[in-house]
Amino acid sequence: MPTPDQKIPRFSINIPNTLTILRILLAPAFVIVLLRHQYLYALIIFAVAGISDGLDGFIAKHYNQRTVLGAFLDPIADKVLILSAYICMAFLQIVPNWIAVIIISRDIIIALGVAVFGIFNVRFQVKPSLISKITTCLQIATVMVVLFDPAPHAIAMVKSILYWATAGFTVLSGLHYIYSGVSMLQEALGQDERP
């Protein structure tokens, strides 16, 4: 891990960044096979992407290969894959439309929040909270369970529990991000106004 006086490099073609870029490139392949109703292939691609996500984070942290580029691309890669999954699954009617709307709405709100920080030229660093991590795990688990057996009435109880848990934690994490963002913005703008 870098010491406090060490600067994290902005750009480097290292293993974590390569895995992240490959994960972004897997998204179109995932969408294609999913829209062709090849659910097993879609599940495999999604699982490979998930493994690469854990692997790139582990390598970056434990082998001091973190970069500014990686910190920027990693959440984008996750969002591209998860949003692609829920949009396609809602389109194919193998998940309820409302869960896709909740997940997409939360990410739009977060993106708007980032834009507001940019407008006010406020620097910030987002550290995923426990709620956010649980939300991501539930979103991924829901995708994998649905792709494992996409028939609407298959393992209906398990799917129903996952839908409601995922929706609940997605809303909670969205509210948490809004609260944290407003607090950081107020603090930053308050400091700027002090003499």
Residue frames as qw, qx, qy, qz and C-alpha x, y, z in Angstrom:
[[0.000, 0.888, 0.460, 0.000, 0.00, 0.00, 0.00],
 [0.386, 0.588, -0.064, 0.707, 1.30, 3.49, -0.76],
 [0.381, -0.362, -0.463, 0.714, 2.52, 5.58, 2.16],
 [0.077, 0.854, 0.410, -0.311, 0.77, 8.94, 2.79],
 [0.064, -0.752, 0.269, 0.598, 3.59, 10.86, 1.05],
 [0.308, -0.029, 0.804, 0.507, 3.45, 8.59, -2.03],
 [0.474, 0.361, -0.058, -0.801, 1.32, 9.82, -4.91],
 [0.688, 0.253, 0.679, -0.047, -0.97, 7.34, -6.63],
 [0.188, -0.140, 0.590, 0.773, -0.09, 7.32, -10.35],
 [0.497, 0.372, 0.076, -0.780, -2.73, 8.74, -12.66],
 [0.829, 0.412, -0.154, -0.346, -2.33, 6.21, -15.45],
 [0.188, -0.475, 0.854, 0.093, -0.72, 2.82, -15.86],
 [0.803, 0.153, -0.416, -0.399, -1.39, -0.18, -18.07],
 [0.134, -0.349, 0.874, -0.312, -1.20, -2.72, -15.27],
 [0.140, -0.162, -0.972, -0.095, -3.10, -5.93, -14.53],
 [0.116, 0.502, 0.672, -0.532, -5.98, -4.34, -12.54],
 [0.289, 0.544, -0.068, -0.784, -6.64, -1.69, -15.19],
 [0.229, 0.196, -0.811, -0.502, -6.46, -4.30, -17.96],
 [0.037, -0.295, -0.946, 0.131, -9.00, -6.48, -16.11],
 [0.187, 0.560, 0.414, -0.693, -11.28, -3.46, -15.63],
 [0.300, 0.448, -0.394, -0.744, -11.13, -2.58, -19.34],
 [0.182, 0.012, -0.944, -0.274, -11.83, -6.22, -20.25],
 [0.082, 0.416, 0.806, -0.413, -14.84, -6.12, -17.92],
 [0.302, 0.558, 0.061, -0.771, -16.20, -3.10, -19.78],
 [0.305, 0.339, -0.680, -0.574, -15.66, -4.94, -23.08],
 [0.001, 0.132, 0.990, -0.055, -17.56, -7.96, -21.74],
 [0.319, 0.386, 0.458, -0.735, -20.73, -5.85, -21.34],
 [0.526, 0.383, -0.319, -0.690, -21.68, -5.82, -25.07],
 [0.343, 0.137, -0.916, -0.154, -21.07, -9.59, -25.30],
 [0.081, 0.199, 0.832, -0.512, -23.24, -10.08, -22.22],
 [0.437, 0.408, 0.185, -0.780, -26.06, -7.98, -23.71],
 [0.465, 0.327, -0.615, -0.547, -25.90, -9.81, -27.06],
 [0.283, 0.000, -0.959, 0.003, -26.17, -13.31, -25.59],
 [0.156, 0.276, 0.692, -0.648, -28.81, -12.21, -23.10],
 [0.479, 0.407, -0.005, -0.777, -31.02, -10.69, -25.80],
 [0.520, 0.248, -0.719, -0.389, -30.63, -13.93, -27.76],
 [0.843, -0.335, 0.047, -0.418, -32.02, -15.79, -24.73],
 [0.766, 0.221, -0.542, 0.265, -28.73, -17.64, -24.21],
 [0.514, -0.797, 0.055, -0.312, -29.04, -17.39, -20.46],
 [0.908, -0.305, 0.038, 0.284, -26.32, -19.88, -19.55],
 [0.623, 0.348, 0.033, 0.700, -23.73, -17.98, -21.62],
 [0.104, -0.796, -0.026, -0.596, -24.96, -14.72, -20.14],
 [0.752, -0.655, 0.011, -0.072, -24.57, -16.17, -16.64],
 [0.864, -0.057, 0.035, 0.499, -21.02, -17.34, -17.41],
 [0.375, 0.564, 0.032, 0.735, -20.01, -13.93, -18.80],
 [0.369, -0.805, -0.022, -0.464, -21.55, -12.17, -15.80],
 [0.862, -0.491, 0.013, 0.126, -19.76, -14.52, -13.39],
 [0.746, 0.184, 0.025, 0.639, -16.41, -14.01, -15.18],
 [0.095, 0.717, 0.022, 0.690, -16.92, -10.24, -14.97],
 [0.620, -0.739, -0.016, -0.262, -17.69, -10.55, -11.26],
 [0.896, -0.252, 0.017, 0.366, -14.56, -12.62, -10.62],
 [0.553, 0.411, 0.031, 0.724, -12.44, -10.13, -12.57],
 [0.208, -0.828, -0.047, -0.519, -13.90, -7.32, -10.44],
 [0.770, -0.634, 0.064, 0.001, -12.80, -8.99, -7.22],
 [0.864, 0.015, 0.090, 0.495, -9.44, -9.93, -8.72],
 [0.389, 0.621, 0.018, 0.681, -8.53, -6.47, -9.99],
 [0.390, -0.833, 0.044, -0.390, -9.41, -4.94, -6.62],
 [0.880, -0.438, 0.085, 0.162, -7.31, -7.51, -4.76],
 [0.760, 0.217, 0.084, 0.607, -4.27, -7.03, -7.04],
 [0.144, 0.772, 0.035, 0.618, -4.53, -3.24, -6.97],
 [0.531, -0.794, 0.076, -0.288, -4.70, -3.13, -3.18],
 [0.863, -0.441, 0.209, 0.128, -2.21, -5.82, -2.21],
 [0.769, 0.092, 0.255, 0.579, 0.39, -5.27, -4.94],
 [0.167, -0.666, -0.008, 0.727, 0.34, -1.46, -4.89],
 [0.272, 0.158, 0.647, 0.695, -1.05, -1.13, -8.43],
 [0.117, 0.782, 0.549, -0.273, -3.74, 1.45, -7.72],
 [0.271, 0.096, 0.295, 0.911, -4.10, 4.31, -10.18],
 [0.276, 0.337, 0.207, -0.876, -6.39, 7.31, -10.62],
 [0.452, 0.165, -0.591, -0.648, -7.58, 5.76, -13.90],
 [0.337, -0.121, -0.933, 0.023, -8.45, 2.50, -12.16],
 [0.021, 0.331, 0.645, -0.689, -10.36, 4.28, -9.39],
 [0.373, 0.340, -0.079, -0.860, -12.36, 6.08, -12.10],
 [0.481, 0.179, -0.686, -0.516, -12.97, 3.11, -14.43],
 [0.103, -0.021, -0.970, 0.219, -13.75, 0.41, -11.84],
 [0.309, 0.378, 0.619, -0.615, -17.14, 1.76, -10.69],
 [0.476, 0.445, -0.262, -0.712, -18.02, 2.61, -14.31],
 [0.317, 0.190, -0.897, -0.244, -17.35, -1.00, -15.35],
 [0.063, 0.203, 0.895, -0.392, -19.56, -2.26, -12.52],
 [0.371, 0.464, 0.319, -0.738, -22.39, 0.11, -13.37],
 [0.414, 0.374, -0.541, -0.629, -22.25, -0.62, -17.11],
 [0.254, 0.037, -0.961, -0.099, -22.63, -4.35, -16.47],
 [0.077, 0.320, 0.802, -0.498, -25.28, -4.13, -13.75],
 [0.376, 0.478, 0.125, -0.784, -27.41, -1.54, -15.57],
 [0.379, 0.284, -0.696, -0.540, -27.11, -3.50, -18.83],
 [0.119, -0.091, -0.984, 0.098, -28.29, -6.62, -17.01],
 [0.173, 0.436, 0.666, -0.580, -31.35, -5.01, -15.42],
 [0.381, 0.465, -0.161, -0.783, -32.38, -3.06, -18.54],
 [0.365, 0.210, -0.804, -0.419, -32.17, -6.21, -20.69],
 [0.082, -0.170, -0.958, 0.216, -33.84, -8.46, -18.13],
 [0.290, 0.459, 0.438, -0.717, -36.71, -5.99, -17.73],
 [0.412, 0.414, -0.411, -0.700, -37.01, -5.76, -21.52],
 [0.362, 0.098, -0.902, -0.214, -37.14, -9.57, -21.71],
 [0.669, -0.398, -0.048, -0.625, -39.69, -9.54, -18.85],
 [0.767, -0.067, -0.611, 0.186, -37.70, -11.95, -16.70],
 [0.286, -0.240, -0.541, 0.753, -37.51, -9.42, -13.85],
 [0.039, 0.834, 0.530, -0.147, -40.22, -6.95, -12.82],
 [0.362, 0.696, 0.129, 0.606, -39.91, -3.54, -14.49],
 [0.357, -0.908, -0.043, -0.214, -40.12, -1.74, -11.16],
 [0.775, -0.498, 0.143, 0.361, -36.85, -3.18, -9.85],
 [0.620, 0.286, 0.252, 0.685, -35.01, -2.02, -12.97],
 [0.014, 0.849, 0.192, 0.492, -36.54, 1.45, -12.58],
 [0.594, -0.803, 0.013, 0.042, -35.39, 1.67, -8.94],
 [0.783, -0.246, 0.227, 0.524, -31.82, 0.60, -9.76],
 [0.462, 0.486, 0.292, 0.682, -31.53, 2.89, -12.79],
 [0.167, -0.906, -0.194, -0.336, -33.07, 5.85, -10.91],
 [0.676, -0.687, 0.051, 0.263, -30.59, 5.51, -8.04],
 [0.689, -0.073, 0.284, 0.663, -27.63, 5.56, -10.40],
 [0.239, 0.699, 0.312, 0.598, -29.02, 8.55, -12.31],
 [0.388, -0.908, -0.111, -0.109, -29.40, 10.44, -9.01],
 [0.728, -0.480, 0.178, 0.456, -25.80, 9.58, -8.07],
 [0.565, 0.287, 0.343, 0.693, -24.58, 10.73, -11.51],
 [0.005, -0.859, -0.254, -0.444, -26.48, 14.02, -11.11],
 [0.589, -0.795, -0.008, 0.144, -24.89, 14.45, -7.69],
 [0.711, -0.161, 0.264, 0.632, -21.42, 14.01, -9.20],
 [0.332, 0.598, 0.349, 0.641, -22.34, 16.61, -11.84],
 [0.286, -0.925, -0.172, -0.180, -23.40, 19.07, -9.10],
 [0.689, -0.576, 0.142, 0.417, -20.03, 18.60, -7.38],
 [0.598, 0.177, 0.360, 0.694, -18.37, 19.32, -10.72],
 [0.090, 0.826, 0.325, 0.452, -20.44, 22.49, -11.24],
 [0.407, -0.909, 0.025, -0.088, -19.34, 23.83, -7.85],
 [0.508, 0.620, -0.513, 0.309, -15.78, 22.60, -8.43],
 [0.610, -0.574, 0.426, -0.341, -15.84, 20.61, -5.19],
 [0.422, 0.363, -0.831, 0.007, -13.37, 17.75, -4.91],
 [0.767, -0.308, 0.308, -0.471, -14.67, 14.64, -3.22],
 [0.228, 0.300, -0.925, -0.047, -13.75, 11.03, -2.61],
 [0.809, -0.184, -0.064, -0.555, -16.46, 8.41, -2.37],
 [0.006, 0.278, -0.943, 0.181, -15.80, 5.43, -0.13],
 [0.581, -0.234, -0.630, -0.458, -18.44, 2.72, -0.56],
 [0.471, -0.384, 0.475, -0.637, -20.45, 2.32, 2.64],
 [0.256, -0.034, 0.954, -0.151, -21.56, -1.01, 4.09],
 [0.568, 0.499, 0.449, -0.476, -25.09, -0.35, 2.75],
 [0.470, 0.682, -0.349, -0.438, -23.65, 0.26, -0.73],
 [0.056, 0.389, -0.913, -0.105, -21.61, -2.95, -0.62],
 [0.405, 0.195, 0.842, -0.298, -24.64, -4.99, 0.49],
 [0.554, 0.622, 0.142, -0.535, -26.68, -3.35, -2.29],
 [0.350, 0.599, -0.627, -0.355, -24.13, -4.32, -4.94],
 [0.121, -0.170, 0.976, -0.065, -23.98, -7.90, -3.64],
 [0.483, 0.381, 0.669, -0.417, -27.78, -8.19, -3.72],
 [0.516, 0.666, -0.134, -0.522, -28.00, -6.71, -7.22],
 [0.230, 0.482, -0.814, -0.229, -25.40, -9.20, -8.48],
 [0.256, 0.008, 0.940, -0.225, -27.02, -12.14, -6.65],
 [0.568, 0.492, 0.395, -0.530, -30.41, -11.27, -8.17],
 [0.481, 0.623, -0.434, -0.438, -28.97, -11.20, -11.69],
 [0.105, 0.355, -0.927, -0.062, -27.24, -14.56, -11.21],
 [0.384, 0.171, 0.830, -0.365, -30.32, -16.27, -9.72],
 [0.595, 0.578, 0.173, -0.532, -32.58, -14.98, -12.50],
 [0.429, 0.599, -0.586, -0.337, -30.11, -16.02, -15.23],
 [0.158, -0.224, 0.956, -0.107, -29.72, -19.43, -13.59],
 [0.133, 0.413, 0.899, 0.060, -33.45, -20.04, -14.05],
 [0.059, 0.044, -0.108, -0.991, -35.22, -17.22, -15.94],
 [0.256, -0.452, -0.778, -0.354, -38.66, -18.86, -16.08],
 [0.242, -0.548, 0.037, -0.800, -41.05, -16.38, -14.37],
 [0.778, -0.476, -0.030, -0.410, -42.49, -18.91, -11.90],
 [0.823, 0.094, -0.462, 0.318, -39.24, -20.80, -11.19],
 [0.523, -0.208, -0.478, 0.674, -37.92, -20.49, -7.62],
 [0.065, -0.753, -0.321, -0.572, -40.48, -17.69, -7.25],
 [0.584, -0.782, -0.203, 0.079, -40.09, -17.35, -3.46],
 [0.679, -0.286, 0.096, 0.669, -36.30, -16.91, -3.66],
 [0.317, 0.399, 0.328, 0.796, -36.64, -14.39, -6.48],
 [0.254, -0.828, -0.353, -0.354, -39.33, -12.44, -4.65],
 [0.643, -0.683, -0.096, 0.334, -37.15, -12.17, -1.53],
 [0.588, -0.078, 0.229, 0.772, -34.19, -11.05, -3.64],
 [0.151, 0.632, 0.398, 0.648, -36.28, -8.48, -5.53],
 [0.368, -0.875, -0.244, -0.200, -37.57, -6.83, -2.38],
 [0.697, -0.548, 0.031, 0.461, -34.23, -6.99, -0.55],
 [0.531, 0.149, 0.299, 0.779, -32.41, -5.56, -3.57],
 [0.004, 0.743, 0.357, 0.566, -34.99, -2.80, -4.02],
 [0.524, -0.826, -0.206, 0.035, -34.95, -1.93, -0.32],
 [0.663, -0.448, 0.128, 0.586, -31.18, -1.70, -0.06],
 [0.426, 0.376, 0.358, 0.741, -30.96, 0.17, -3.37],
 [0.162, -0.855, -0.287, -0.400, -33.33, 2.84, -2.02],
 [0.641, -0.732, -0.059, 0.224, -31.46, 2.96, 1.32],
 [0.663, -0.158, 0.217, 0.699, -28.07, 3.32, -0.35],
 [0.248, 0.605, 0.355, 0.669, -29.45, 6.02, -2.65],
 [0.349, -0.892, -0.200, -0.207, -30.75, 7.99, 0.33],
 [0.725, -0.538, 0.057, 0.428, -27.42, 7.49, 2.09],
 [0.558, 0.177, 0.281, 0.760, -25.52, 8.86, -0.92],
 [0.005, 0.787, 0.309, 0.535, -27.87, 11.86, -1.10],
 [0.548, -0.828, -0.110, 0.038, -27.40, 12.61, 2.62],
 [0.725, -0.336, 0.169, 0.577, -23.61, 12.20, 2.41],
 [0.452, 0.407, 0.340, 0.717, -23.41, 14.28, -0.78],
 [0.141, -0.876, -0.248, -0.389, -25.48, 17.16, 0.61],
 [0.647, -0.729, -0.007, 0.223, -23.40, 17.14, 3.83],
 [0.685, -0.113, 0.252, 0.674, -20.08, 17.20, 1.90],
 [0.279, 0.603, 0.352, 0.659, -21.34, 19.94, -0.41],
 [0.323, -0.906, -0.196, -0.190, -22.57, 22.11, 2.47],
 [0.699, -0.583, 0.091, 0.403, -19.26, 21.68, 4.30],
 [0.607, 0.110, 0.322, 0.719, -17.17, 22.48, 1.21],
 [0.115, 0.713, 0.328, 0.610, -19.24, 25.53, 0.24],
 [0.486, -0.858, -0.165, 0.003, -19.30, 26.70, 3.86],
 [0.701, -0.384, 0.143, 0.584, -15.49, 26.60, 4.00],
 [0.447, 0.372, 0.352, 0.734, -15.26, 28.59, 0.76],
 [0.109, -0.833, -0.307, -0.448, -17.47, 31.35, 2.19],
 [0.620, -0.694, -0.158, 0.329, -15.42, 31.76, 5.39],
 [0.161, 0.964, -0.204, 0.054, -13.08, 34.77, 5.47]]
